[in-house]
Structures are given as structure tokens and as C-alpha cells.
Amino acid sequence: GQFKINVMDKPDAPRGPIIIKDLSPNSVTLAWELPRDDGGSPITNYLIEKAEAGSTSFQYVTTCLRTTCRITGLVHNREYRFKIMAENKFGTGRAYTTDKIIPRKPFEEPTAPQNVKITDVQATSMVVNWEEP
């Protein structure tokens, strides 16, 4: 005969890539994909934590019921990383950690180029090299 084993556990991490649905100077709306495995129990909600630039310490921000969440109370032009964790009745699963996200106006003027170097100066031309801001 055959039998089926159903392992009950915490869910896997949500899947990326993270999509930034909305960005403003003080908030961001993030979206992600469901975990591959819900641990054998429906996902009840997602926990969101944040860390500011240079910090490895994440703090609780909010709990969301869906795979899209608006996070408010951010500081304009400050760099953040977010952790997103799925929860079910067996506990909190592993985190998906975002790349850096900087709250700002969607079409803000860029900052100045870095390390500008002028070389090969000729009578009517020159070469200008720089690094992205």
C-alpha cells in the first residue's frame, strides 16, 4: 500500500524579487511572492522588520495579511533594508531580506556624479569620466 506523510512546520521564506509598488519620501509599498511551502498550514500573515543603513539590527515595523504591504514612517533619503517573514499556526518562517531601498520622490533629481576626472584634453574635445552617484 501507499501512504502520504504531511510534514507540519513553519513556512518557507517569501519569494522575491521584491517589487516596489509605490515609493514616496516617507513610505514604500512592497510586494512579494508566496513561499514555496506553507508548512502544511495556511499562512496567517507576514511580519515586516526594517534596518537602517549601517545597522544589522532589525526592528518590527508591521504585520500584513497579504503579499503587499505599505510601510510608513520612513525618513526621506535614508537607506533601509526590510525582512519579510511568513507566519502560520506553527510559527514564523525564515526571512526574505530586501536589497537597500531609499524612500524618495519617484522622479527626484539625481545627486551629482562622484569622482569626476577630466583627461585627454585637446583643442576641441576632452574625456570626462565619473562614477554613479
C-alpha positions, -999 to 999 in steps of 0.1 A, spaced: 0 0 0 9 36 -2 7 63 24 13 101 24 33 120 50 24 156 56 51 175 75 37 203 95 62 232 101 68 269 98 65 283 63 95 289 39 107 324 33 86 346 10 100 347 -25 114 376 -44 123 396 -62 106 423 -41 86 447 -62 84 484 -51 48 492 -60 49 527 -46 77 550 -33 74 583 -16 97 604 7 82 588 38 68 554 27 72 524 5 48 497 -7 64 463 -12 51 432 -29 65 396 -29 56 361 -39 41 334 -17 66 310 0 71 277 -20 60 258 11 34 270 36 45 243 62 13 224 58 -8 252 73 -23 283 57 -2 315 61 -19 338 86 1 369 80 35 384 72 58 402 97 79 431 84 110 444 100 134 472 90 171 481 95 186 515 87 218 518 67 248 506 86 228 486 111 225 449 114 197 452 139 162 448 125 131 462 143 95 452 140 75 475 117 41 460 110 21 428 102 3 424 69 -23 399 58 -14 399 20 17 398 -1 16 436 -5 23 459 24 27 497 28 53 508 53 51 543 66 71 565 90 103 563 70 128 591 67 133 607 33 166 597 16 176 573 45 186 538 33 166 508 46 166 471 43 135 451 51 129 415 63 96 398 53 86 366 72 55 344 67 37 331 97 14 301 102 0 283 132 34 266 137 54 298 139 74 324 119 94 312 89 127 323 76 131 358 64 135 372 29 158 403 31 155 431 6 183 450 -11 186 486 0 156 508 -5 157 546 -2 124 564 3 122 594 -20 101 611 -46 97 587 -76 113 612 -100 136 632 -78 166 650 -93 197 627 -92 226 636 -70 259 648 -85 283 623 -101 312 612 -80 350 613 -87 348 633 -119 381 632 -138 390 651 -170 416 635 -192 429 637 -228 423 674 -232 425 686 -268 418 719 -286 382 709 -293 375 680 -270 382 662 -237 373 630 -220 352 632 -188 349 601 -166 328 598 -134 312 573 -111 275 570 -105 261 590 -75 
